[in-house]
């Protein structure tokens, strides 16, 4: 079994409750969405085919207990679930970042899904697979990336409608870099008493926000 891979590298986890921890990133190639603010469009095309053994060898070389499979959209490739299971068997804690457009239940138990619910300004909110919410586990995380007050209200309403604060480990709110002031979102969250965790994309403050592979 093979996976189309854009890059494998070690950095720190930038957005989730694991933010700040050393983490190996396995970035798959290809995405079927086109969020207007996407910062990983370089992973849409190209990449190289790697066997699961080759991916495992690269991961072992980088030597870190936390591994995130990201994209692009990892769940477009059937090999992602198999890779996640192999990483678990190798003793890794495995995170999978997904747009939420593909079914998430194919991933093995214990794999932490960090699932987006796309907001209107992304241009892709019609693609949210709302059925995925029923498959989320207590250890999973949901992420809303906000570019406007309209996006915030969308997130707030979804959090309330689906009781997301009770359903998952963390509901994450972050802003599109340079589009929305963090202070505004924090003010709105506090005013609405929202059960969510505000976060900044840490890696964009540490390195050049336009640089890839960090
Ligand atoms: S789902 Fe992720 S990779 Fe795909 S276009 Fe949106 S932000 Fe980019």
Boltz pocket constraint, residues with backbone or C-beta under 6 A from the ligand:
constraints:
  - pocket:
      binder: B
      contacts: [[A, 31], [A, 32], [A, 33], [A, 34], [A, 35], [A, 37], [A, 38], [A, 39], [A, 40], [A, 41], [A, 71], [A, 72], [A, 73], [A, 99]]
      max_distance: 6.0
